[in-house]
Amino acid sequence: MNIVIIGNGISGITCARNIRKLDAMAGITVISEETAYFFSRTALMYIYMGHMKFEHTKPYEDWFWKKNRINLIKACVKKLNSRDKILHFENGNSIRYDKLIIATGSNPKTFGWPGENLEGVQGLYSIQDLERMERNTKNISSAVIIGGGLIGVEMAEMLHSRGIPVKMLVRENSYWRNILPEQESKLIGKHISGHGIELLFNTDVKEILSSDQKRVSGVLTKVNEKFECQFIGITIGVKPNIGFLESDEIETDLGILVNDYFETSIPDVYAAGDCAQFRKPKSGHPPLEQLWYTGKMQAETLAKTICGQKSAYNRGIWFNSAKFFDLEYQTYGMVPAEINRQQKSFYWEHPSGRHAFRANYSLVDERILGFNFIGIRFRQLTAEEWIREGQTINFVIQNLKKGWFDPEFTKAFYNDIAKAFFKNTEITTD
């Protein structure tokens, strides 16, 4: 069996590695135009900041691939011919497959603003984007980030590390408000501002400006406010990288349409990771799961199906984590930006503004639905177990210590949280 995988990100490489574990005889070829070898995309910012070199971001030595008989091809796929099971490359070469896995990831979104193709305007997703950012930010005196979110704050931190003043233009009235409840949004916004980033809310872009029609010189908002800069980072989200499929019959929407087994509309063609879109997503689950850990989980599941152990995908309890400069954030289960009428929510915040906790629970039976932790480390398995078992909010608050794993000699807040929840009721969680 000749298996070809397009994409050497976390989904493509996890698929390749797990297929090899399950099938010692399969032919496996991984194709990527980005890099010759797999690297950790989440580490890109640390290369720019000087904390790492590119070679430090590769989880496996270069000899690993030959030893495990995983063939690597550095090439750009131009077109898929699924009828004849052939991939055509930009360089004129082609390759045949028995089974094809598309794991091409995402590209930064654009909005169609005048001037967004100017030199010095870019997103951040690939190693090539990082190289462009290195060139585009040399000898500049100011920068603007359009959009909030995780990539936006990473870009801001990267620029800040080099002493470049940064403005972040955000459409919402507070940071990441479409994801976070109001209190968490404001807390993180204050933290980002406290690191010298100028956050400008309720700000829509009208046009990206240039003084010579070549390089960016500023940005104009819809209220005709002008901000001069020599670099603009566009971080308004990502979109599936599926442009090479336009001439094929495979069914797509925002991404490549798949079922719970990652099967597409074409036999022997599968898709996983950022580029895959579920035809029938489960209730409360998004059709596109564009996270590192879900890309890994999807690939592990798909590898079983490819090797004859047909397996349906089950993401389980929702989880995500992030870091805003030095402030850590974890979320488990369902904590929507706006709490609905069937839910109640308890929020606690430390006076320092560096630690917060939220428990979201059912109004009817008080079973726990989800958590947010900011500046607090909590065990994922404990949080997921409580959500899965439907433990009550009272049980959770009284047993917070079980999931606590902040470093030794740091302040533990589980008693403070319990006292705030029960108010005048004395409780000991030791």
C-alpha positions as a Markdown table, in Angstrom:
| # | Residue | x | y | z |
|---|---|---|---|---|
| 1 | Met | 0.0 | 0.0 | 0.0 |
| 2 | Asn | 1.4 | 3.4 | -1.1 |
| 3 | Ile | 0.2 | 6.1 | 1.3 |
| 4 | Val | 0.9 | 9.8 | 0.4 |
| 5 | Ile | 0.5 | 12.6 | 2.9 |
| 6 | Ile | 0.4 | 16.2 | 1.9 |
| 7 | Gly | 1.7 | 18.4 | 4.7 |
| 8 | Asn | 4.4 | 17.8 | 7.3 |
| 9 | Gly | 2.8 | 19.7 | 10.2 |
| 10 | Ile | 1.5 | 18.0 | 13.4 |
| 11 | Ser | -1.4 | 16.2 | 11.6 |
| 12 | Gly | 0.6 | 14.9 | 8.7 |
| 13 | Ile | 3.6 | 13.7 | 10.7 |
| 14 | Thr | 1.5 | 12.2 | 13.5 |
| 15 | Cys | -0.4 | 10.3 | 10.8 |
| 16 | Ala | 2.9 | 9.1 | 9.2 |
| 17 | Arg | 4.4 | 8.0 | 12.5 |
| 18 | Asn | 1.3 | 6.1 | 13.7 |
| 19 | Ile | 0.8 | 4.4 | 10.4 |
| 20 | Arg | 4.4 | 3.1 | 10.6 |
| 21 | Lys | 3.7 | 1.8 | 14.1 |
| 22 | Leu | 0.7 | -0.1 | 12.9 |
| 23 | Asp | 2.0 | -1.2 | 9.5 |
| 24 | Ala | 5.6 | -2.1 | 9.0 |
| 25 | Met | 5.2 | -2.7 | 5.3 |
| 26 | Ala | 3.3 | 0.3 | 4.0 |
| 27 | Gly | 5.0 | 2.8 | 1.8 |
| 28 | Ile | 4.7 | 6.3 | 3.3 |
| 29 | Thr | 5.6 | 9.5 | 1.6 |
| 30 | Val | 5.2 | 13.0 | 3.1 |
| 31 | Ile | 5.2 | 16.0 | 0.8 |
| 32 | Ser | 5.7 | 19.6 | 2.0 |
| 33 | Glu | 6.7 | 22.8 | 0.3 |
| 34 | Glu | 7.4 | 24.6 | 3.6 |
| 35 | Thr | 10.4 | 22.7 | 5.0 |
| 36 | Ala | 12.3 | 19.6 | 4.4 |
| 37 | Tyr | 11.7 | 18.3 | 8.0 |
| 38 | Phe | 8.9 | 18.5 | 10.6 |
| 39 | Phe | 9.3 | 21.3 | 13.1 |
| 40 | Ser | 7.2 | 22.7 | 16.0 |
| 41 | Arg | 5.2 | 25.5 | 14.6 |
| 42 | Thr | 4.3 | 26.9 | 18.0 |
| 43 | Ala | 8.0 | 27.6 | 18.5 |
| 44 | Leu | 8.3 | 30.1 | 15.6 |
| 45 | Met | 8.0 | 33.1 | 18.0 |
| 46 | Tyr | 11.0 | 31.9 | 20.1 |
| 47 | Ile | 13.2 | 31.8 | 17.0 |
| 48 | Tyr | 12.5 | 35.5 | 16.3 |
| 49 | Met | 13.0 | 36.4 | 20.0 |
| 50 | Gly | 16.4 | 34.7 | 20.0 |
| 51 | His | 15.4 | 32.0 | 22.5 |
| 52 | Met | 15.9 | 29.1 | 20.0 |
| 53 | Lys | 17.4 | 28.3 | 16.7 |
| 54 | Phe | 15.4 | 26.6 | 13.9 |
| 55 | Glu | 17.3 | 23.3 | 14.5 |
| 56 | His | 16.1 | 23.3 | 18.1 |
| 57 | Thr | 12.4 | 23.2 | 16.9 |
| 58 | Lys | 12.8 | 19.8 | 15.2 |
| 59 | Pro | 11.5 | 17.1 | 17.6 |
| 60 | Tyr | 13.3 | 14.4 | 15.6 |
| 61 | Glu | 16.9 | 14.1 | 14.2 |
| 62 | Asp | 17.1 | 14.2 | 10.4 |
| 63 | Trp | 18.1 | 10.5 | 10.3 |
| 64 | Phe | 14.8 | 9.5 | 12.0 |
| 65 | Trp | 12.8 | 9.6 | 8.8 |
| 66 | Lys | 15.1 | 7.3 | 6.8 |
| 67 | Lys | 15.4 | 4.9 | 9.7 |
| 68 | Asn | 11.6 | 4.6 | 9.9 |
| 69 | Arg | 11.2 | 4.4 | 6.1 |
| 70 | Ile | 9.2 | 7.6 | 5.8 |
| 71 | Asn | 10.0 | 9.2 | 2.5 |
| 72 | Leu | 10.2 | 13.0 | 2.5 |
| 73 | Ile | 9.6 | 15.2 | -0.6 |
| 74 | Lys | 10.0 | 18.9 | -0.5 |
| 75 | Ala | 7.7 | 20.1 | -3.3 |
| 76 | Cys | 4.6 | 22.2 | -3.9 |
| 77 | Val | 1.5 | 20.3 | -4.9 |
| 78 | Lys | -0.2 | 22.1 | -7.8 |
| 79 | Lys | -3.2 | 19.9 | -8.5 |
| 80 | Leu | -4.9 | 16.7 | -7.4 |
| 81 | Asn | -6.3 | 14.3 | -10.0 |
| 82 | Ser | -8.4 | 12.0 | -7.7 |
| 83 | Arg | -9.8 | 10.0 | -10.6 |
| 84 | Asp | -6.4 | 8.7 | -11.6 |
| 85 | Lys | -4.9 | 8.9 | -8.1 |
| 86 | Ile | -2.1 | 11.3 | -9.1 |
| 87 | Leu | -0.7 | 14.4 | -7.5 |
| 88 | His | 1.0 | 17.0 | -9.8 |
| 89 | Phe | 3.8 | 19.2 | -8.5 |
| 90 | Glu | 4.7 | 22.8 | -9.5 |
| 91 | Asn | 8.0 | 21.5 | -10.8 |
| 92 | Gly | 6.3 | 19.3 | -13.4 |
| 93 | Asn | 6.8 | 16.0 | -11.5 |
| 94 | Ser | 4.0 | 13.8 | -10.2 |
| 95 | Ile | 3.3 | 10.9 | -7.8 |
| 96 | Arg | 0.7 | 8.2 | -7.6 |
| 97 | Tyr | -1.0 | 7.0 | -4.5 |
| 98 | Asp | -3.2 | 4.2 | -3.2 |
| 99 | Lys | -4.4 | 6.3 | -0.3 |
| 100 | Leu | -4.1 | 10.0 | 0.1 |
| 101 | Ile | -4.1 | 12.1 | 3.3 |
| 102 | Ile | -4.5 | 15.8 | 3.0 |
| 103 | Ala | -3.1 | 17.7 | 6.0 |
| 104 | Thr | -2.2 | 21.0 | 4.5 |
| 105 | Gly | -3.1 | 23.2 | 7.5 |
| 106 | Ser | -4.1 | 26.8 | 7.2 |
| 107 | Asn | -3.1 | 30.1 | 5.7 |
| 108 | Pro | -3.6 | 33.5 | 7.4 |
| 109 | Lys | -6.9 | 35.2 | 6.5 |
| 110 | Thr | -7.0 | 38.5 | 4.7 |
| 111 | Phe | -9.9 | 41.0 | 4.6 |
| 112 | Gly | -9.5 | 42.7 | 1.2 |
| 113 | Trp | -8.3 | 46.0 | 2.5 |
| 114 | Pro | -6.7 | 48.4 | 0.0 |
| 115 | Gly | -3.0 | 48.1 | 0.5 |
| 116 | Glu | -2.9 | 44.7 | 2.3 |
| 117 | Asn | -0.4 | 43.4 | -0.4 |
| 118 | Leu | 2.2 | 46.1 | 0.3 |
| 119 | Glu | 5.7 | 45.2 | 1.4 |
| 120 | Gly | 5.8 | 45.1 | 5.2 |
| 121 | Val | 2.2 | 43.7 | 5.6 |
| 122 | Gln | 1.9 | 40.0 | 6.5 |
| 123 | Gly | 0.5 | 37.3 | 8.6 |
| 124 | Leu | 2.4 | 34.7 | 10.7 |
| 125 | Tyr | 1.9 | 31.0 | 10.1 |
| 126 | Ser | 4.8 | 29.4 | 8.2 |
| 127 | Ile | 8.6 | 29.5 | 8.5 |
| 128 | Gln | 8.5 | 31.6 | 5.3 |
| 129 | Asp | 6.3 | 34.1 | 7.2 |
| 130 | Leu | 8.9 | 34.2 | 10.0 |
| 131 | Glu | 11.7 | 34.9 | 7.5 |
| 132 | Arg | 9.6 | 37.7 | 5.9 |
| 133 | Met | 8.9 | 39.1 | 9.3 |
| 134 | Glu | 12.7 | 39.1 | 10.1 |
| 135 | Arg | 13.2 | 41.2 | 6.9 |
| 136 | Asn | 10.2 | 43.4 | 7.2 |
| 137 | Thr | 10.9 | 44.5 | 10.8 |
| 138 | Lys | 14.6 | 45.5 | 10.4 |
| 139 | Asn | 15.2 | 49.1 | 11.3 |
| 140 | Ile | 11.6 | 50.0 | 11.9 |
| 141 | Ser | 10.3 | 52.4 | 14.5 |
| 142 | Ser | 6.7 | 51.3 | 15.0 |
| 143 | Ala | 4.3 | 48.4 | 14.2 |
| 144 | Val | 0.6 | 47.8 | 14.1 |
| 145 | Ile | -1.2 | 44.4 | 14.7 |
| 146 | Ile | -4.6 | 44.2 | 13.1 |
| 147 | Gly | -6.7 | 41.7 | 15.1 |
| 148 | Gly | -6.5 | 40.2 | 18.6 |
| 149 | Gly | -6.4 | 36.5 | 19.4 |
| 150 | Leu | -3.4 | 34.3 | 20.1 |
| 151 | Ile | -1.3 | 34.9 | 17.0 |
| 152 | Gly | -1.8 | 38.6 | 17.4 |
| 153 | Val | -0.5 | 38.7 | 20.9 |
| 154 | Glu | 2.4 | 36.4 | 19.9 |
| 155 | Met | 3.4 | 38.8 | 17.2 |
| 156 | Ala | 3.1 | 41.7 | 19.6 |
| 157 | Glu | 5.4 | 40.0 | 22.1 |
| 158 | Met | 7.9 | 39.2 | 19.3 |
| 159 | Leu | 8.0 | 42.9 | 18.3 |
| 160 | His | 8.1 | 44.1 | 21.9 |
| 161 | Ser | 11.1 | 41.8 | 22.5 |
| 162 | Arg | 13.1 | 44.0 | 20.1 |
| 163 | Gly | 11.9 | 47.3 | 21.5 |
| 164 | Ile | 9.5 | 48.1 | 18.7 |
| 165 | Pro | 6.4 | 50.0 | 19.8 |
| 166 | Val | 3.2 | 48.1 | 19.0 |
| 167 | Lys | -0.4 | 49.1 | 18.6 |
| 168 | Met | -3.0 | 46.4 | 18.4 |
| 169 | Leu | -6.3 | 47.3 | 16.6 |
| 170 | Val | -9.2 | 45.2 | 17.9 |
| 171 | Arg | -12.8 | 45.3 | 16.6 |
| 172 | Glu | -14.3 | 44.1 | 19.8 |
| 173 | Asn | -14.7 | 46.3 | 22.9 |
| 174 | Ser | -12.2 | 44.2 | 24.9 |
| 175 | Tyr | -9.5 | 41.6 | 24.2 |
| 176 | Trp | -10.6 | 38.3 | 22.6 |
| 177 | Arg | -14.1 | 39.1 | 23.7 |
| 178 | Asn | -15.7 | 36.7 | 21.1 |
| 179 | Ile | -14.0 | 33.9 | 23.0 |
| 180 | Leu | -13.7 | 35.0 | 26.6 |
| 181 | Pro | -16.3 | 36.2 | 29.2 |
| 182 | Glu | -16.0 | 39.9 | 30.0 |
| 183 | Gln | -14.0 | 39.5 | 33.2 |
| 184 | Glu | -11.3 | 37.3 | 31.7 |
| 185 | Ser | -11.2 | 39.5 | 28.6 |
| 186 | Lys | -10.6 | 42.6 | 30.6 |
| 187 | Leu | -8.0 | 40.9 | 32.9 |
| 188 | Ile | -5.9 | 39.7 | 30.0 |
| 189 | Gly | -6.3 | 43.0 | 28.1 |
| 190 | Lys | -4.9 | 44.8 | 31.2 |
| 191 | His | -2.0 | 42.4 | 31.4 |
| 192 | Ile | -1.1 | 42.9 | 27.7 |
| 193 | Ser | -1.3 | 46.7 | 28.1 |
| 194 | Gly | 0.9 | 46.4 | 31.2 |
| 195 | His | 3.6 | 45.0 | 29.0 |
| 196 | Gly | 3.7 | 48.1 | 26.9 |
| 197 | Ile | 1.3 | 47.1 | 24.1 |
| 198 | Glu | -1.2 | 49.8 | 23.1 |
| 199 | Leu | -4.6 | 48.1 | 22.8 |
| 200 | Leu | -7.1 | 50.1 | 20.7 |
| 201 | Phe | -10.6 | 48.6 | 21.0 |
| 202 | Asn | -13.7 | 49.2 | 18.8 |
| 203 | Thr | -11.3 | 49.9 | 15.9 |
| 204 | Asp | -12.1 | 48.9 | 12.3 |
| 205 | Val | -9.6 | 49.3 | 9.5 |
| 206 | Lys | -10.5 | 51.1 | 6.4 |
| 207 | Glu | -7.2 | 51.1 | 4.4 |
| 208 | Ile | -3.5 | 50.3 | 4.6 |
| 209 | Leu | -1.4 | 53.3 | 3.5 |
| 210 | Ser | 1.8 | 53.7 | 1.5 |
| 211 | Ser | 3.8 | 56.8 | 0.7 |
| 212 | Asp | 5.5 | 55.2 | -2.4 |
| 213 | Gln | 3.0 | 52.5 | -3.5 |
| 214 | Lys | 5.5 | 49.8 | -2.4 |
| 215 | Arg | 6.0 | 49.7 | 1.3 |
| 216 | Val | 3.5 | 50.3 | 4.1 |
| 217 | Ser | 3.6 | 53.6 | 5.9 |
| 218 | Gly | 0.5 | 53.5 | 8.1 |
| 219 | Val | -3.1 | 52.4 | 8.6 |
| 220 | Leu | -6.3 | 54.4 | 8.3 |
| 221 | Thr | -9.4 | 53.4 | 10.4 |
| 222 | Lys | -13.0 | 53.7 | 9.5 |
| 223 | Val | -13.3 | 56.9 | 11.6 |
| 224 | Asn | -10.3 | 58.3 | 9.6 |
| 225 | Glu | -7.8 | 58.0 | 12.4 |
| 226 | Lys | -4.3 | 57.5 | 11.0 |
| 227 | Phe | -1.5 | 55.5 | 12.7 |
| 228 | Glu | 1.9 | 55.6 | 11.1 |
| 229 | Cys | 4.0 | 52.4 | 11.1 |
| 230 | Gln | 6.5 | 50.5 | 8.9 |
| 231 | Phe | 5.1 | 47.0 | 9.6 |
| 232 | Ile | 1.6 | 45.6 | 9.9 |
| 233 | Gly | 0.8 | 42.1 | 11.1 |
| 234 | Ile | -2.6 | 40.8 | 10.0 |
| 235 | Thr | -3.9 | 38.4 | 12.6 |
| 236 | Ile | -7.6 | 38.1 | 12.0 |
| 237 | Gly | -7.6 | 34.3 | 11.9 |
| 238 | Val | -6.7 | 31.5 | 9.5 |
| 239 | Lys | -8.4 | 29.7 | 6.7 |
| 240 | Pro | -7.9 | 26.1 | 5.4 |
| 241 | Asn | -5.1 | 25.8 | 2.8 |
| 242 | Ile | -7.0 | 24.0 | 0.0 |
| 243 | Gly | -6.5 | 26.2 | -3.1 |
| 244 | Phe | -4.8 | 23.4 | -5.0 |
| 245 | Leu | -8.1 | 21.4 | -4.9 |
| 246 | Glu | -10.1 | 23.8 | -7.1 |
| 247 | Ser | -9.9 | 21.7 | -10.2 |
| 248 | Asp | -10.8 | 18.4 | -8.5 |
| 249 | Glu | -14.2 | 16.9 | -7.7 |
| 250 | Ile | -13.5 | 16.6 | -4.0 |
| 251 | Glu | -16.3 | 18.4 | -2.0 |
| 252 | Thr | -15.2 | 21.4 | 0.0 |
| 253 | Asp | -16.8 | 24.3 | 1.9 |
| 254 | Leu | -14.6 | 26.4 | 4.1 |
| 255 | Gly | -12.5 | 23.3 | 4.4 |
| 256 | Ile | -12.4 | 19.8 | 3.0 |
| 257 | Leu | -15.7 | 18.1 | 4.0 |
| 258 | Val | -15.2 | 14.9 | 6.0 |
| 259 | Asn | -17.2 | 12.5 | 8.1 |
| 260 | Asp | -16.2 | 11.2 | 11.6 |
| 261 | Tyr | -13.6 | 8.8 | 10.0 |
| 262 | Phe | -12.0 | 11.7 | 8.0 |
| 263 | Glu | -13.2 | 10.2 | 4.8 |
| 264 | Thr | -13.8 | 12.8 | 2.0 |
| 265 | Ser | -16.3 | 12.6 | -0.9 |
| 266 | Ile | -13.6 | 10.7 | -2.9 |
| 267 | Pro | -12.7 | 7.1 | -2.1 |
| 268 | Asp | -9.2 | 6.6 | -0.6 |
| 269 | Val | -8.8 | 10.4 | 0.0 |
| 270 | Tyr | -8.8 | 11.6 | 3.6 |
| 271 | Ala | -8.3 | 15.0 | 5.3 |
| 272 | Ala | -7.3 | 15.9 | 8.9 |
| 273 | Gly | -6.2 | 18.9 | 10.9 |
| 274 | Asp | -6.8 | 22.6 | 10.1 |
| 275 | Cys | -7.9 | 21.9 | 6.5 |
| 276 | Ala | -10.7 | 19.4 | 7.5 |
| 277 | Gln | -14.3 | 20.4 | 8.1 |
| 278 | Phe | -16.8 | 18.0 | 9.6 |
| 279 | Arg | -20.0 | 17.6 | 7.6 |
| 280 | Lys | -22.0 | 17.0 | 10.8 |
| 281 | Pro | -20.1 | 18.3 | 13.8 |
| 282 | Lys | -21.3 | 17.1 | 17.2 |
| 283 | Ser | -23.5 | 19.5 | 19.2 |
| 284 | Gly | -21.3 | 22.2 | 20.8 |
| 285 | His | -18.3 | 21.3 | 18.6 |
| 286 | Pro | -17.1 | 23.6 | 15.8 |
| 287 | Pro | -17.0 | 22.2 | 12.2 |
| 288 | Leu | -13.3 | 23.3 | 11.9 |
| 289 | Glu | -11.0 | 22.4 | 14.8 |
| 290 | Gln | -7.9 | 24.5 | 14.2 |
| 291 | Leu | -5.8 | 23.6 | 17.3 |
| 292 | Trp | -2.5 | 21.8 | 17.7 |
| 293 | Tyr | -3.8 | 19.1 | 20.0 |
| 294 | Thr | -6.9 | 18.4 | 17.9 |
| 295 | Gly | -4.8 | 18.1 | 14.8 |
| 296 | Lys | -2.7 | 15.5 | 16.7 |
| 297 | Met | -5.8 | 13.6 | 17.9 |
| 298 | Gln | -7.4 | 13.6 | 14.5 |
| 299 | Ala | -4.3 | 12.1 | 12.9 |
| 300 | Glu | -3.9 | 9.4 | 15.6 |
| 301 | Thr | -7.5 | 8.4 | 14.9 |
| 302 | Leu | -7.1 | 8.5 | 11.1 |
| 303 | Ala | -4.0 | 6.3 | 11.2 |
| 304 | Lys | -6.0 | 3.5 | 12.7 |
| 305 | Thr | -8.6 | 3.7 | 9.9 |
| 306 | Ile | -5.9 | 3.8 | 7.2 |
| 307 | Cys | -4.4 | 0.6 | 8.7 |
| 308 | Gly | -7.7 | -1.3 | 8.7 |
| 309 | Gln | -8.9 | -0.4 | 12.3 |
| 310 | Lys | -11.7 | 1.9 | 11.3 |
| 311 | Ser | -12.2 | 4.4 | 14.1 |
| 312 | Ala | -14.6 | 7.3 | 14.6 |
| 313 | Tyr | -13.1 | 10.5 | 16.0 |
| 314 | Asn | -14.0 | 11.5 | 19.5 |
| 315 | Arg | -12.4 | 14.7 | 20.7 |
| 316 | Gly | -13.7 | 14.3 | 24.2 |
| 317 | Ile | -13.8 | 17.3 | 26.6 |
| 318 | Trp | -12.8 | 20.6 | 25.0 |
| 319 | Phe | -9.4 | 21.9 | 26.0 |
| 320 | Asn | -7.2 | 24.7 | 25.1 |
| 321 | Ser | -4.3 | 26.6 | 26.6 |
| 322 | Ala | -2.3 | 29.8 | 25.8 |
| 323 | Lys | 0.2 | 32.2 | 27.2 |
| 324 | Phe | -0.2 | 36.0 | 27.1 |
| 325 | Phe | 3.4 | 37.2 | 27.7 |
| 326 | Asp | 4.0 | 35.5 | 31.1 |
| 327 | Leu | 0.3 | 34.9 | 31.9 |
| 328 | Glu | -0.9 | 31.3 | 31.5 |
| 329 | Tyr | -4.5 | 30.4 | 30.5 |
| 330 | Gln | -6.3 | 27.1 | 30.4 |
| 331 | Thr | -9.8 | 26.2 | 29.6 |
| 332 | Tyr | -11.7 | 22.9 | 29.9 |
| 333 | Gly | -15.2 | 22.0 | 28.8 |
| 334 | Met | -17.7 | 24.7 | 27.7 |
| 335 | Val | -17.3 | 28.3 | 28.9 |
| 336 | Pro | -18.9 | 30.5 | 26.3 |
| 337 | Ala | -18.2 | 34.2 | 26.0 |
| 338 | Glu | -21.8 | 34.9 | 27.0 |
| 339 | Ile | -23.3 | 32.6 | 29.7 |
| 340 | Asn | -26.8 | 31.5 | 28.6 |
| 341 | Arg | -30.0 | 31.2 | 30.7 |
| 342 | Gln | -29.5 | 27.5 | 31.3 |
| 343 | Gln | -26.2 | 28.1 | 33.0 |
| 344 | Lys | -24.7 | 29.8 | 36.0 |
| 345 | Ser | -21.1 | 31.0 | 36.4 |
| 346 | Phe | -18.9 | 31.6 | 39.4 |
| 347 | Tyr | -15.9 | 33.9 | 38.8 |
| 348 | Trp | -13.1 | 34.7 | 41.2 |
| 349 | Glu | -10.2 | 37.1 | 40.6 |
| 350 | His | -7.2 | 37.9 | 42.8 |
| 351 | Pro | -6.7 | 41.6 | 43.7 |
| 352 | Ser | -3.4 | 41.5 | 41.8 |
| 353 | Gly | -5.2 | 40.9 | 38.5 |
| 354 | Arg | -2.8 | 38.0 | 37.7 |
| 355 | His | -4.9 | 35.1 | 38.8 |
| 356 | Ala | -8.5 | 34.1 | 38.0 |
| 357 | Phe | -10.9 | 31.2 | 38.1 |
| 358 | Arg | -14.2 | 30.5 | 36.6 |
| 359 | Ala | -16.5 | 27.5 | 37.0 |
| 360 | Asn | -19.5 | 27.3 | 34.6 |
| 361 | Tyr | -22.3 | 25.0 | 35.7 |
| 362 | Ser | -25.9 | 24.0 | 35.0 |
| 363 | Leu | -28.7 | 26.1 | 36.4 |
| 364 | Val | -30.9 | 23.0 | 36.8 |
| 365 | Asp | -28.7 | 20.4 | 38.6 |
| 366 | Glu | -25.5 | 22.4 | 39.3 |
| 367 | Arg | -23.3 | 19.9 | 37.4 |
| 368 | Ile | -20.1 | 21.4 | 36.2 |
| 369 | Leu | -19.8 | 22.3 | 32.5 |
| 370 | Gly | -16.5 | 24.0 | 32.2 |
| 371 | Phe | -13.5 | 25.9 | 33.7 |
| 372 | Asn | -11.3 | 28.8 | 33.0 |
| 373 | Phe | -8.0 | 29.2 | 34.8 |
| 374 | Ile | -5.7 | 32.3 | 34.4 |
| 375 | Gly | -2.4 | 32.4 | 36.2 |
| 376 | Ile | -3.2 | 29.1 | 37.8 |
| 377 | Arg | -2.1 | 25.6 | 36.7 |
| 378 | Phe | -4.7 | 22.9 | 37.1 |
| 379 | Arg | -4.5 | 19.2 | 36.2 |
| 380 | Gln | -6.2 | 18.5 | 32.9 |
| 381 | Leu | -7.3 | 14.9 | 33.9 |
| 382 | Thr | -8.9 | 16.2 | 37.1 |
| 383 | Ala | -10.9 | 18.9 | 35.3 |
| 384 | Glu | -12.0 | 16.5 | 32.5 |
| 385 | Glu | -13.0 | 13.8 | 35.0 |
| 386 | Trp | -15.2 | 16.2 | 37.0 |
| 387 | Ile | -16.9 | 17.4 | 33.8 |
| 388 | Arg | -17.4 | 13.9 | 32.4 |
| 389 | Glu | -18.8 | 12.6 | 35.7 |
| 390 | Gly | -21.1 | 15.6 | 36.1 |
| 391 | Gln | -19.8 | 16.6 | 39.5 |
| 392 | Thr | -21.6 | 19.5 | 41.2 |
| 393 | Ile | -20.2 | 22.9 | 41.7 |
| 394 | Asn | -20.1 | 22.4 | 45.5 |
| 395 | Phe | -18.1 | 19.2 | 45.1 |
| 396 | Val | -15.7 | 21.0 | 42.7 |
| 397 | Ile | -15.1 | 24.0 | 44.9 |
| 398 | Gln | -14.5 | 21.8 | 48.0 |
| 399 | Asn | -12.0 | 19.6 | 46.1 |
| 400 | Leu | -10.0 | 22.1 | 44.0 |
| 401 | Lys | -6.8 | 21.1 | 45.8 |
| 402 | Lys | -6.9 | 17.7 | 44.1 |
| 403 | Gly | -6.2 | 19.3 | 40.7 |
| 404 | Trp | -3.8 | 22.0 | 41.8 |
| 405 | Phe | -0.2 | 21.8 | 40.6 |
| 406 | Asp | 1.3 | 25.3 | 40.7 |
| 407 | Pro | 5.0 | 25.1 | 41.3 |
| 408 | Glu | 6.3 | 24.6 | 44.9 |
| 409 | Phe | 6.6 | 27.7 | 47.0 |
| 410 | Thr | 3.9 | 29.6 | 45.0 |
| 411 | Lys | 0.7 | 30.8 | 46.6 |
| 412 | Ala | -2.2 | 28.3 | 46.4 |
| 413 | Phe | -5.6 | 30.0 | 46.0 |
| 414 | Tyr | -8.1 | 27.1 | 46.4 |
| 415 | Asn | -9.1 | 28.2 | 49.9 |
| 416 | Asp | -9.5 | 31.8 | 48.8 |
| 417 | Ile | -11.7 | 30.6 | 45.9 |
| 418 | Ala | -13.8 | 28.4 | 48.2 |
| 419 | Lys | -14.3 | 31.2 | 50.7 |
| 420 | Ala | -15.5 | 33.5 | 48.0 |
| 421 | Phe | -17.9 | 30.9 | 46.7 |
| 422 | Phe | -19.4 | 30.0 | 50.0 |
| 423 | Lys | -19.1 | 33.5 | 51.3 |
| 424 | Asn | -19.7 | 33.3 | 55.1 |
| 425 | Thr | -19.6 | 29.5 | 55.2 |
| 426 | Glu | -16.4 | 28.1 | 56.7 |
| 427 | Ile | -14.8 | 25.4 | 54.7 |
| 428 | Thr | -11.5 | 23.7 | 54.7 |
| 429 | Thr | -10.1 | 22.0 | 51.6 |
| 430 | Asp | -7.0 | 20.6 | 53.2 |
